[in-house]
Amino acid sequence: MTFTKELRNENDDIFQRIFHHPFVQGIGKGELPAEAVAHYIKADYEYLNAFMRIYGMAISKTAAREEIAYFHSQIHFVLHDEIHPHHNFCDYIGKSYEELQGKELPPTADHYVKHMMYHAQVGTLGETLGALLPCPWTYLEIGQYLIETFRPAKDHPFYQWITFYADVGETTENLRNWLDKQAADASGAEILRIKDAFRKSCQLELAFWEMALTCEDWPSGKAVSSR
């Protein structure tokens, strides 16, 4: 069994909770509260901006040009391809993408970003990959689960979102293969840190959906007080 297969098995409980979360189920059913969708887009736009910066930080931990090229291609993917599912959500709620950008991260998303930043700053490349991998992996399996469970037709309001993520297997496979190679040479202590980073990211993926559904905000209503 590969290391990443072991990670997937150990965290199946969280994957299953994600699949059955009311927001994810709402995507499958084609029915979601507009305010929850808007809250998701606001947070995910800023989260993905941070995700690209973490890819950039990971470049500093690589040596081979092909590895640098891979992270570069992933930054390009987020910038130019991953906007499409956001546009699908924007069309559903009748808002422009631009008006939902530049917002403060809610507490859960803020914590998720800083969790990944921590591993990218002080951890190994393996830890960084472990923290990054649950995002594309859970979305891939969400897309596949929704297609299998709801069999959406082209007139489904979230057809573009579902089919986009059901087809991002290459990103997940590449990151898995890379993490498997890193784990092969890792110490026992590093393996535990990678597993911890991966599980916490899985749990924060689940929490991200809950954050969107509840329109989570800071207790004061603002992350930073204005003067």
PyMOL commands that set and color helices and strands:
alter all, ss='L'
color gray80, all
select helices_A, chain A and resi 3-10+12-19+22-29+34-59+65-80+83-93+98-100+107-122+125-132+134-150+159-166+169-184+188-214
alter helices_A, ss='H'
color red, helices_A
deselect
rebuild
show_as cartoon
